[in-house]
């Protein structure tokens, strides 16, 4: 008898946590970039701009990782 596939709740909760981190980064990145551009004559302009761009790149990466983790929990990993 073939066992029916079920959602792996542990992996699903990990994916949701990753998506919550992504949500924070999606708001923090553009906010920090906006703050950097509004203070372009201040000494912290370059570090804030780099930090904001880093947050935006990390948001894209965690979005991909979160969606992949959630899909793995729903449909099973390829390696299993």
C-alpha positions as CSV (number, residue, x, y, z in Angstrom):
1,X,0.0,0.0,0.0
2,X,1.3,3.4,-0.9
3,X,1.5,6.0,1.8
4,X,-0.3,9.3,1.1
5,X,1.9,12.4,1.2
6,X,1.2,14.8,4.0
7,X,2.4,18.3,4.7
8,X,5.6,18.3,6.8
9,X,4.5,20.8,9.5
10,X,8.0,21.3,10.9
11,X,9.3,22.3,7.5
12,X,6.2,24.5,6.8
13,X,6.7,26.4,10.1
14,X,10.4,27.0,9.1
15,X,9.3,28.3,5.7
16,X,6.8,30.7,7.4
17,X,9.5,32.0,9.8
18,X,11.7,32.6,6.7
19,X,8.9,34.5,5.1
20,X,8.4,36.7,8.2
21,X,12.0,37.6,8.0
22,X,11.5,38.4,4.4
23,X,8.6,40.6,5.2
24,X,10.7,42.6,7.7
25,X,13.5,43.0,5.1
26,X,11.0,44.1,2.4
27,X,10.0,47.1,4.5
28,X,13.4,47.8,6.1
29,X,15.4,47.8,2.9
30,X,13.5,50.5,1.0
31,X,13.0,52.5,4.2
32,X,16.8,52.6,4.9
33,X,17.5,53.5,1.2
34,X,15.0,56.3,1.4
35,X,16.6,57.6,4.6
36,X,20.0,57.5,2.9
37,X,18.8,59.4,-0.1
38,X,17.1,62.1,1.9
39,X,20.3,62.7,3.8
40,X,22.9,62.7,1.0
41,X,25.1,65.4,2.5
42,X,25.5,63.6,5.9
43,X,28.5,61.4,6.7
44,X,26.4,58.2,7.1
45,X,25.1,58.5,3.5
46,X,27.3,55.7,2.0
47,X,27.0,53.2,5.0
48,X,23.2,53.6,5.1
49,X,22.9,53.2,1.3
50,X,25.0,50.0,1.4
51,X,22.9,48.7,4.3
52,X,19.7,49.4,2.5
53,X,20.8,47.7,-0.7
54,X,22.0,44.8,1.4
55,X,18.6,44.5,3.0
56,X,16.9,44.6,-0.4
57,X,19.1,41.8,-1.7
58,X,18.6,39.7,1.4
59,X,14.8,40.2,1.0
60,X,14.9,38.7,-2.5
61,X,17.1,35.8,-1.3
62,X,14.9,35.0,1.7
63,X,11.8,35.3,-0.5
64,X,13.2,32.6,-2.8
65,X,14.3,30.4,0.2
66,X,11.0,30.8,2.0
67,X,8.9,29.8,-1.0
68,X,11.2,26.9,-1.8
69,X,11.0,25.7,1.8
70,X,7.2,25.9,1.8
71,X,6.9,24.1,-1.5
72,X,9.2,21.3,-0.1
73,X,6.9,20.9,2.9
74,X,3.9,20.6,0.7
75,X,5.2,18.4,-2.1
76,X,8.2,16.7,-0.5
77,X,11.9,17.2,-1.2
78,X,13.5,16.0,-4.4
79,X,16.1,14.0,-2.5
80,X,13.6,11.8,-0.5
